[in-house]
């Protein structure tokens, strides 16, 4: 049986862990990119379903195609912003802390 002490022991290393600025920015970027990617995936599924069920309705098909294009653009923006954050973060750390 899991006790409250076991739960406290799970969270102690996370709370007491000290992060550098680079690690903090990297963690935030990873979480944000992951959440945005999951949202984009489900929106792509919705747009695909909308397109499949459009049948002979050209307005719904056009709306679905627009949604699919928007998702693809969003995925590209997510990837580029993640890349930009990581590159700028690594560059800033090398300026602040030369090796």
Number of C-alpha atoms within 10 A of each C-alpha: 3 6 7 8 8 10 10 10 10 11 10 10 10 9 8 8 8 10 10 10 11 13 12 12 16 17 13 11 17 14 12 14 17 13 12 15 17 12 14 19 15 12 16 19 14 15 22 17 12 19 20 12 13 16 10 8 10 11 10 16 19 14 15 22 16 13 19 21 14 16 21 15 12 15 18 12 12 18 14 12 14 16 13 12 14 17 12 11 17 14 12 13 15 11 10 8 8 7 6
